[in-house]
Amino acid sequence: MQIAIIGSGNIGGGLARAWRRAGHGVTFGARDPNEAELATLCTEIGAKAKSIADSVTGAEVVVLAMPFGALDSVLAATGDLAGIIVIDATNAVTRGTSGMTLEYGHTTSSGEQVQARIPRARVVRSFNAQGAENLANPTYGDVVASNFYCGDDAEAKHAVALLITDVGFEPIDAGPLASARLLEPLMLLWITCSRTVGTRDLGFKLLRR
Ligand SMILES: NC(=O)c1ccc[n+]([C@@H]2O[C@H](COP(=O)([O-])OP(=O)(O)OC[C@H]3O[C@@H](n4cnc5c(N)ncnc54)[C@H](OP(=O)(O)O)[C@@H]3O)[C@@H](O)[C@H]2O)c1
């Protein structure tokens, strides 16, 4: 697939590496597409970097992998992304003196807020509920970590499930986009546990018989 990734940091860069290995085309959308570190990454993995507006031209999938606070300016550049699969990997959190808290609590979610701003896009929420380190290696011994996704468009969710598999995770369908309200606290649980356990080498697994 042709994938545009807005943001080339921990999440955007990690997804790009995995998807290039799986044979997908990756174009980063960046505020400065000529920035040196981004250029090095592109050369290393065989990706392109363009302005945010240009990066989404021809993309079948657009990934939001920048701070949630940048959403309005990013969508002003991308347009309404009508018909495009949009994977929201952002986390709408506020950093305070007592740590991170959810910007939206439990009454809505970043995923639903993204969909509300671009109603003609097909938003799927994923990749938000574990540390970015997992994108490089989601396997723990013989166990493949789970990665949850949710959305309201069945075809878009199927495509995203395949992309999750390409990163190396087990995709778990978490239901409609409103389930993003559950995935965002899961991210806070992951962060809290990474501190109590003392490592970011942690993944979630949904067990089944
Ligand atoms: N890190 C994690 O473990 C993790 C896990 C799950 C979800 N997330 C979420 O994923 C998102 C990205 O996190 P990250 O850790 O990858 O962050 P990061 O390493 O700091 O990278 C952020 C990326 O977003 C770009 N960016 C920043 N402000 C922007 C703006 N106004 N417009 C366009 N691009 C902008 C940055 O590019 P510039 O060079 O232009 O600054 C950079 O490429 C966040 O919403 C975060 O909450 C992170």
The ligand as an SDF file (V2000), in Angstrom:
LIG
                    3D

 48 52  0  0  0  0  0  0  0  0999 V2000
    6.4060    7.2380   22.0140 N   0  0  0  0  0  0  0  0  0  0  0  0
    5.5510    6.2760   22.2780 C   0  0  0  0  0  0  0  0  0  0  0  0
    5.9010    5.2420   22.8700 O   0  0  0  0  0  0  0  0  0  0  0  0
    4.1190    6.4140   21.8190 C   0  0  0  0  0  0  0  0  0  0  0  0
    3.3120    5.2860   21.9040 C   0  0  0  0  0  0  0  0  0  0  0  0
    2.0060    5.3560   21.4140 C   0  0  0  0  0  0  0  0  0  0  0  0
    1.5170    6.5440   20.8920 C   0  0  0  0  0  0  0  0  0  0  0  0
    2.3310    7.6460   20.8700 N   0  0  0  0  0  0  0  0  0  0  0  0
    1.7540    8.8800   20.2980 C   0  0  0  0  0  0  0  0  0  0  0  0
    2.2520    8.9820   18.9740 O   0  0  0  0  0  0  0  0  0  0  0  0
    2.4290   10.3660   18.6370 C   0  0  0  0  0  0  0  0  0  0  0  0
    3.8930   10.5560   18.2460 C   0  0  0  0  0  0  0  0  0  0  0  0
    4.7090   10.2040   19.3540 O   0  0  0  0  0  0  0  0  0  0  0  0
    6.2670   10.0250   19.1720 P   0  0  0  0  0  0  0  0  0  0  0  0
    6.7800    9.4100   20.4270 O   0  0  0  0  0  0  0  0  0  0  0  0
    6.5600    9.3740   17.8620 O   0  0  0  0  0  0  0  0  0  0  0  0
    6.7500   11.5470   19.1310 O   0  0  0  0  0  0  0  0  0  0  0  0
    8.1390   12.1220   18.6280 P   0  0  0  0  0  0  0  0  0  0  0  0
    9.1720   11.0510   18.6100 O   0  0  0  0  0  0  0  0  0  0  0  0
    8.3770   13.3480   19.4310 O   0  0  0  0  0  0  0  0  0  0  0  0
    7.8510   12.5410   17.1010 O   0  0  0  0  0  0  0  0  0  0  0  0
    6.8430   13.4750   16.8260 C   0  0  0  0  0  0  0  0  0  0  0  0
    6.8070   13.7270   15.3320 C   0  0  0  0  0  0  0  0  0  0  0  0
    5.7430   14.6400   15.0780 O   0  0  0  0  0  0  0  0  0  0  0  0
    6.2520   15.7520   14.3530 C   0  0  0  0  0  0  0  0  0  0  0  0
    5.5520   16.9540   14.7550 N   0  0  0  0  0  0  0  0  0  0  0  0
    5.6260   17.6100   15.9340 C   0  0  0  0  0  0  0  0  0  0  0  0
    4.8300   18.6800   15.9240 N   0  0  0  0  0  0  0  0  0  0  0  0
    4.2620   18.7270   14.6830 C   0  0  0  0  0  0  0  0  0  0  0  0
    3.3610   19.6080   14.0460 C   0  0  0  0  0  0  0  0  0  0  0  0
    2.8750   20.7080   14.6780 N   0  0  0  0  0  0  0  0  0  0  0  0
    3.0000   19.3520   12.7840 N   0  0  0  0  0  0  0  0  0  0  0  0
    3.4780   18.2770   12.1380 C   0  0  0  0  0  0  0  0  0  0  0  0
    4.3410   17.3980   12.6860 N   0  0  0  0  0  0  0  0  0  0  0  0
    4.7300   17.6190   13.9470 C   0  0  0  0  0  0  0  0  0  0  0  0
    7.7140   15.8350   14.6910 C   0  0  0  0  0  0  0  0  0  0  0  0
    8.3900   16.4550   13.6270 O   0  0  0  0  0  0  0  0  0  0  0  0
    9.2830   17.7800   13.7970 P   0  0  0  0  0  0  0  0  0  0  0  0
   10.6690   17.3210   13.4220 O   0  0  0  0  0  0  0  0  0  0  0  0
    8.6900   18.7170   12.8060 O   0  0  0  0  0  0  0  0  0  0  0  0
    9.1670   18.2500   15.2130 O   0  0  0  0  0  0  0  0  0  0  0  0
    8.0890   14.3450   14.7980 C   0  0  0  0  0  0  0  0  0  0  0  0
    8.3980   13.8140   13.5330 O   0  0  0  0  0  0  0  0  0  0  0  0
    2.0120   11.1760   19.8580 C   0  0  0  0  0  0  0  0  0  0  0  0
    0.6820   11.6000   19.6960 O   0  0  0  0  0  0  0  0  0  0  0  0
    2.1390   10.1760   20.9980 C   0  0  0  0  0  0  0  0  0  0  0  0
    1.2670   10.4660   22.0600 O   0  0  0  0  0  0  0  0  0  0  0  0
    3.6140    7.6030   21.2910 C   0  0  0  0  0  0  0  0  0  0  0  0
  1  2  1  0
  2  3  2  0
  2  4  1  0
  4  5  1  0
  4 48  2  0
  5  6  2  0
  6  7  1  0
  7  8  2  0
  8  9  1  0
  8 48  1  0
  9 10  1  0
  9 46  1  0
 10 11  1  0
 11 12  1  0
 11 44  1  0
 12 13  1  0
 13 14  1  0
 14 15  2  0
 14 16  1  0
 14 17  1  0
 17 18  1  0
 18 19  2  0
 18 20  1  0
 18 21  1  0
 21 22  1  0
 22 23  1  0
 23 24  1  0
 23 42  1  0
 24 25  1  0
 25 26  1  0
 25 36  1  0
 26 27  1  0
 26 35  1  0
 27 28  2  0
 28 29  1  0
 29 30  1  0
 29 35  2  0
 30 31  1  0
 30 32  2  0
 32 33  1  0
 33 34  2  0
 34 35  1  0
 36 37  1  0
 36 42  1  0
 37 38  1  0
 38 39  2  0
 38 40  1  0
 38 41  1  0
 42 43  1  0
 44 45  1  0
 44 46  1  0
 46 47  1  0
M  CHG  2   8   1  16  -1
M  END
$$$$
